[in-house]
Amino acid sequence: MKLFDRREMHYLPLSERKNKVGITESSVDPEKEDMTIPGELAERTQAIAREIIRARRRDSSVITAFGAHTIKNGLGRLLADLVRRGWVTHLATNGAGVIHDWEFAYQGASSEDVRANVQEGHFGTWEETGLNINLGLAVGAWEDMGYGEAIGSMIANQGLAIPSREELRAVIAADLRRRAAACDLLELLDDLKLPSGWMKIVHRFPEYSAQAAAYTMGVPFTSHPMFGHDIIYTHAASRGSAVGRTAERDFLSFAQSVAGLEGGVYLSVGSAVMSPMIFEKSLSMARNVSLAHGEDIRDCHIHVVDLQEATWDWSAGEPPMDNPAYYLRFMKTFNRMGCPVDYTSADNRAFFVSLWRALDALDSR
């Protein structure tokens, strides 16, 4: 089977890309944002805020899983503040969410014109994004980090510590557990002719990065990518082994947080595929262990938020197969989990601003 050779590609400097979103203009400040919240949404988020406060008093997990548009819509600092204030214990997103967050931290702008750039063969072919994120994942795999942790570390530390060839070869010869990651990183460094030592990568806007903030606070920010979905796969630095190692660690970190959801809260915002898919497997894994110890995970409130209009009352059960609502994968999946679940049709900015304000008001009492 013949494979496409990415080494024949031509990559462009990220500085040449026209971006649709600038983070300094789009970043959402819930205290200053001039946003009118509909009454029904305000009531819903007030109820969710009360659940979150109760969950944290019980030391139960509060997980927020979200799609990439949450980052692209300027909510990175708000998400970081949810973690900083102790309201959320775990953030989870897809590969695109990590990329937007990194590009905002690196250059303050993200989101390209897909239609125009595909026509010219330049969609996703950006040197700094492809090289730095892929190298960050390879170094993260070597350092036993997860996907989001590796990129958050690179942003927070303003660079990467590239091990020497001698250190990598020594591990290859003597350490079975770390051998494969060492081989992958050594091959990547030699292939791209990269030097060892400290590699400074200046991120000019790190304060806007949710994953850097989570890394600094020691709170999980996990990424759950799918091969071929993200622009980093177009770059010659991409190594599936590094993606796999870091993403698997993130999945197990996510499952561990799901194991703490009894009495907790799960928010799924703008993620029609990633969030329900990883949640159902993680919940089954967690129950597999908890039930063996005479425990269970049933008292967990699941709140799903998306832009699609609500066309079915899920409290009445699952819709029939001839109803289009049956094919809303995220609600069908969450409705089968055995925990209370509801759906809110809302823009993610309005939802998170309203939730932040409700939590802030409760915490101030």
C-alpha positions as CSV (number, residue, x, y, z in Angstrom):
1,M,0.0,0.0,0.0
2,K,1.5,3.3,-1.1
3,L,1.3,6.2,1.5
4,F,1.2,9.9,0.9
5,D,4.6,11.4,1.6
6,R,4.2,14.6,3.7
7,R,7.9,15.5,3.2
8,E,7.0,16.6,-0.3
9,M,4.6,19.3,1.0
10,H,5.4,23.0,1.3
11,Y,4.5,24.6,4.6
12,L,3.8,28.3,5.1
13,P,4.7,30.6,8.0
14,L,1.7,31.0,10.4
15,S,2.2,34.8,10.2
16,E,1.1,34.7,6.6
17,R,-2.3,33.2,7.3
18,K,-5.4,35.4,7.4
19,N,-7.3,34.7,10.6
20,K,-10.9,35.2,11.3
21,V,-10.6,35.5,15.1
22,G,-8.4,37.7,17.2
23,I,-8.4,36.7,20.9
24,T,-7.9,40.1,22.4
25,E,-11.1,41.3,20.7
26,S,-13.1,38.1,21.2
27,S,-12.2,37.0,24.7
28,V,-15.3,36.9,26.9
29,D,-15.1,38.6,30.3
30,P,-18.3,37.5,32.2
31,E,-18.1,40.5,34.6
32,K,-17.9,43.1,31.8
33,E,-19.7,41.4,29.0
34,D,-22.7,43.3,27.8
35,M,-24.9,40.3,27.3
36,T,-28.6,39.9,28.0
37,I,-29.3,36.4,29.3
38,P,-32.8,35.0,28.5
39,G,-34.8,34.3,31.6
40,E,-35.2,30.6,30.9
41,L,-31.5,30.2,30.4
42,A,-30.7,32.1,33.6
43,E,-33.1,29.9,35.6
44,R,-31.5,26.8,34.1
45,T,-27.9,27.9,34.8
46,Q,-28.9,28.9,38.4
47,A,-30.1,25.4,39.0
48,I,-26.9,23.9,37.5
49,A,-24.8,26.3,39.6
50,R,-26.5,25.0,42.8
51,E,-25.8,21.5,41.7
52,I,-22.1,22.3,41.1
53,I,-21.7,24.0,44.5
54,R,-23.3,20.9,46.2
55,A,-21.0,18.6,44.2
56,R,-17.9,20.5,45.2
57,R,-18.9,20.4,48.9
58,R,-19.1,16.6,48.5
59,D,-15.7,16.6,46.7
60,S,-17.4,15.0,43.6
61,S,-16.3,15.6,40.1
62,V,-17.5,18.5,38.0
63,I,-16.5,17.8,34.4
64,T,-16.9,20.3,31.5
65,A,-16.5,18.7,28.0
66,F,-16.7,21.1,25.1
67,G,-16.2,21.4,21.4
68,A,-13.6,23.6,19.7
69,H,-16.0,26.5,19.1
70,T,-16.0,27.1,22.8
71,I,-12.4,28.1,22.5
72,K,-12.8,29.9,19.2
73,N,-15.6,31.9,20.7
74,G,-13.2,33.4,23.2
75,L,-14.1,31.4,26.3
76,G,-10.7,30.2,27.3
77,R,-10.1,32.6,30.1
78,L,-13.7,32.0,31.5
79,L,-13.0,28.2,31.5
80,A,-9.7,28.8,33.3
81,D,-11.5,30.8,35.9
82,L,-14.1,28.1,36.4
83,V,-11.2,25.8,37.3
84,R,-9.3,28.5,39.3
85,R,-12.4,29.2,41.5
86,G,-12.7,25.5,42.2
87,W,-16.1,25.1,40.4
88,V,-14.8,22.7,37.7
89,T,-12.4,19.8,38.3
90,H,-11.8,18.6,34.7
91,L,-11.8,20.2,31.3
92,A,-12.0,18.0,28.1
93,T,-12.1,18.9,24.5
94,N,-11.2,17.6,21.0
95,G,-8.0,18.1,19.0
96,A,-9.3,21.2,17.4
97,G,-9.9,22.8,20.8
98,V,-6.3,22.3,21.7
99,I,-5.1,23.8,18.4
100,H,-7.3,27.0,18.7
101,D,-6.2,27.4,22.3
102,W,-2.5,27.0,21.3
103,E,-2.7,29.4,18.3
104,F,-4.4,32.1,20.5
105,A,-1.6,31.7,23.1
106,Y,1.1,31.7,20.4
107,Q,0.0,34.6,18.1
108,G,-3.3,35.9,19.5
109,A,-5.3,34.7,16.4
110,S,-6.8,31.6,15.0
111,S,-9.5,30.2,12.5
112,E,-8.6,30.2,8.8
113,D,-10.7,30.5,5.7
114,V,-11.2,26.8,4.9
115,R,-13.0,27.3,1.6
116,A,-10.3,29.6,0.2
117,N,-7.3,27.7,1.6
118,V,-8.4,24.2,0.4
119,Q,-8.6,25.6,-3.1
120,E,-4.9,26.6,-3.0
121,G,-3.8,23.5,-1.1
122,H,-2.9,25.5,2.0
123,F,-5.5,24.6,4.5
124,G,-3.8,23.5,7.7
125,T,-0.3,23.7,6.2
126,W,1.2,26.0,8.7
127,E,4.7,25.4,9.9
128,E,4.5,26.6,13.5
129,T,1.2,25.0,14.4
130,G,2.2,21.6,12.8
131,L,5.8,21.5,14.1
132,N,5.3,22.9,17.6
133,I,2.2,20.9,18.6
134,N,3.5,17.6,17.1
135,L,6.9,18.1,18.7
136,G,5.2,19.0,22.0
137,L,3.2,15.8,21.9
138,A,6.3,13.7,21.1
139,V,8.2,15.3,24.1
140,G,5.0,14.9,26.2
141,A,4.8,11.2,25.4
142,W,8.5,10.9,26.4
143,E,7.8,12.7,29.7
144,D,4.7,10.6,30.4
145,M,2.3,13.5,29.9
146,G,-1.2,13.6,28.5
147,Y,-2.1,15.4,25.2
148,G,-3.6,18.5,26.8
149,E,-1.0,18.5,29.6
150,A,1.9,18.4,27.1
151,I,0.6,21.4,25.1
152,G,-0.4,23.3,28.3
153,S,3.2,22.7,29.6
154,M,4.7,24.0,26.4
155,I,2.7,27.2,26.6
156,A,3.2,27.8,30.3
157,N,6.9,27.1,30.1
158,Q,7.4,29.0,26.8
159,G,9.2,26.1,25.2
160,L,10.3,22.5,25.3
161,A,13.1,20.6,26.9
162,I,14.5,18.4,24.1
163,P,16.5,15.5,25.6
164,S,19.9,14.6,24.3
165,R,20.4,11.8,21.8
166,E,22.6,10.0,24.4
167,E,19.9,10.1,27.0
168,L,17.3,8.7,24.5
169,R,19.7,6.0,23.4
170,A,20.4,5.0,27.0
171,V,16.7,4.7,27.7
172,I,16.2,2.6,24.5
173,A,18.9,0.2,25.7
174,A,17.7,-0.2,29.3
175,D,14.1,0.9,30.0
176,L,11.5,-1.3,28.4
177,R,8.5,0.9,29.5
178,R,9.9,4.1,28.0
179,R,11.7,2.5,25.1
180,A,9.1,3.1,22.4
181,A,8.5,6.8,23.3
182,A,12.3,7.3,23.3
183,C,12.6,5.7,19.9
184,D,9.8,7.8,18.4
185,L,11.3,11.0,19.7
186,L,14.8,10.2,18.6
187,E,13.6,9.3,15.1
188,L,11.6,12.6,14.9
189,L,14.5,14.7,16.0
190,D,16.9,13.1,13.5
191,D,14.3,13.2,10.7
192,L,13.7,16.9,11.2
193,K,17.4,17.6,12.2
194,L,16.3,19.3,15.4
195,P,18.9,20.1,18.1
196,S,18.7,18.9,21.7
197,G,18.5,21.3,24.6
198,W,16.0,24.0,25.5
199,M,13.8,25.0,22.6
200,K,12.4,28.4,23.3
201,I,8.9,28.9,21.8
202,V,7.5,32.3,22.6
203,H,3.8,32.4,23.3
204,R,2.8,36.1,23.3
205,F,-0.7,35.6,24.7
206,P,-0.4,32.8,27.3
207,E,-3.0,34.4,29.6
208,Y,-5.7,33.4,27.1
209,S,-4.9,29.7,27.2
210,A,-7.2,27.4,29.2
211,Q,-4.9,24.4,28.9
212,A,-1.9,26.4,30.2
213,A,-3.9,27.6,33.2
214,A,-5.1,24.1,33.9
215,Y,-1.5,22.8,33.7
216,T,-0.3,25.5,36.1
217,M,-3.1,24.7,38.6
218,G,-2.5,20.9,38.3
219,V,-6.1,20.3,37.0
220,P,-6.8,17.9,34.1
221,F,-7.3,19.4,30.7
222,T,-7.6,16.4,28.4
223,S,-7.8,16.2,24.7
224,H,-9.7,13.4,22.8
225,P,-8.6,13.6,19.2
226,M,-9.5,11.5,16.2
227,F,-6.9,10.6,13.5
228,G,-7.1,12.8,10.4
229,H,-9.5,15.3,12.0
230,D,-7.0,18.0,12.8
231,I,-4.6,20.2,10.8
232,I,-1.5,18.9,12.7
233,Y,-1.8,15.6,10.7
234,T,-0.8,17.5,7.6
235,H,2.7,18.2,9.0
236,A,5.7,16.0,8.5
237,A,6.4,16.2,12.3
238,S,3.1,14.3,13.0
239,R,3.7,10.9,14.7
240,G,0.6,8.8,15.4
241,S,2.5,7.0,18.2
242,A,2.9,10.3,20.1
243,V,-0.7,11.2,19.5
244,G,-1.8,7.7,20.7
245,R,0.3,7.7,23.8
246,T,-0.8,11.1,25.0
247,A,-4.4,10.7,24.0
248,E,-4.7,7.4,25.8
249,R,-3.3,8.9,29.0
250,D,-6.0,11.7,28.6
251,F,-8.7,9.1,28.2
252,L,-7.7,7.3,31.3
253,S,-7.5,10.6,33.2
254,F,-11.0,11.4,31.9
255,A,-12.3,8.0,33.0
256,Q,-10.8,8.6,36.5
257,S,-12.7,11.8,36.8
258,V,-15.9,10.1,35.7
259,A,-15.3,7.6,38.4
260,G,-15.8,10.5,40.9
261,L,-19.1,11.6,39.4
262,E,-21.4,10.2,42.1
263,G,-23.0,13.4,43.4
264,G,-21.3,15.3,40.6
265,V,-22.1,17.2,37.5
266,Y,-21.2,16.6,33.8
267,L,-21.5,19.5,31.3
268,S,-21.4,18.7,27.6
269,V,-21.3,21.9,25.6
270,G,-21.2,21.9,21.8
271,S,-19.8,18.4,21.4
272,A,-22.0,16.2,19.4
273,V,-19.6,13.3,19.0
274,M,-16.5,13.4,21.2
275,S,-18.2,14.0,24.5
276,P,-20.9,11.4,24.4
277,M,-18.6,8.8,22.9
278,I,-15.9,9.1,25.6
279,F,-18.4,9.5,28.3
280,E,-20.3,6.3,27.7
281,K,-17.2,4.2,27.7
282,S,-15.7,5.9,30.8
283,L,-19.0,5.6,32.7
284,S,-19.2,1.9,31.9
285,M,-15.5,1.4,33.0
286,A,-16.1,3.3,36.2
287,R,-19.3,1.3,37.0
288,N,-17.5,-1.9,36.3
289,V,-15.2,-1.1,39.2
290,S,-17.6,0.6,41.5
291,L,-20.3,-2.1,41.3
292,A,-17.7,-4.7,42.3
293,H,-17.3,-2.7,45.6
294,G,-21.0,-2.3,46.2
295,E,-21.1,1.3,44.9
296,D,-22.6,2.9,41.8
297,I,-22.8,6.2,39.8
298,R,-26.4,7.2,39.5
299,D,-26.6,10.5,41.3
300,C,-24.9,12.4,38.5
301,H,-26.5,15.4,36.7
302,I,-25.8,15.5,33.0
303,H,-26.5,18.8,31.2
304,V,-26.2,18.9,27.4
305,V,-26.0,22.3,25.7
306,D,-26.0,22.9,21.9
307,L,-27.5,25.2,19.3
308,Q,-30.0,22.8,17.9
309,E,-33.6,23.4,18.8
310,A,-35.1,21.0,21.3
311,T,-37.7,19.0,19.4
312,W,-38.2,16.1,21.9
313,D,-38.9,15.9,25.6
314,W,-36.2,13.4,26.7
315,S,-37.8,13.0,30.1
316,A,-40.5,11.1,28.3
317,G,-38.0,8.5,27.1
318,E,-36.3,7.9,23.8
319,P,-38.0,9.0,20.6
320,P,-39.0,6.4,18.0
321,M,-36.7,5.7,15.1
322,D,-38.9,7.6,12.6
323,N,-38.4,10.8,14.6
324,P,-35.3,12.9,13.6
325,A,-34.6,13.5,17.3
326,Y,-33.6,9.8,17.5
327,Y,-30.5,10.5,15.4
328,L,-29.2,13.3,17.7
329,R,-26.4,11.0,18.9
330,F,-25.4,13.1,21.9
331,M,-28.9,13.1,23.5
332,K,-29.6,9.5,22.6
333,T,-26.3,8.4,24.2
334,F,-26.7,10.5,27.4
335,N,-30.3,9.5,27.8
336,R,-29.1,5.9,28.1
337,M,-26.6,6.5,30.9
338,G,-28.9,6.0,33.8
339,C,-28.4,9.5,35.3
340,P,-30.7,12.5,35.2
341,V,-30.1,14.4,31.9
342,D,-31.5,17.5,30.2
343,Y,-30.9,19.5,27.1
344,T,-30.5,23.3,26.7
345,S,-30.6,25.0,23.4
346,A,-28.2,28.0,23.8
347,D,-25.1,29.7,22.4
348,N,-22.1,28.5,24.3
349,R,-21.1,32.1,25.2
350,A,-24.5,32.9,26.7
351,F,-24.5,29.6,28.6
352,F,-21.1,30.0,30.1
353,V,-21.5,33.7,31.0
354,S,-24.8,32.9,32.7
355,L,-23.3,29.9,34.5
356,W,-20.3,31.9,35.7
357,R,-22.5,34.7,37.0
358,A,-24.8,32.2,38.8
359,L,-21.8,30.5,40.4
360,D,-20.2,33.8,41.4
361,A,-23.4,35.0,43.0
362,L,-23.7,31.8,45.1
363,D,-20.1,31.8,46.1
364,S,-20.3,35.4,47.3
365,R,-23.0,34.5,49.8
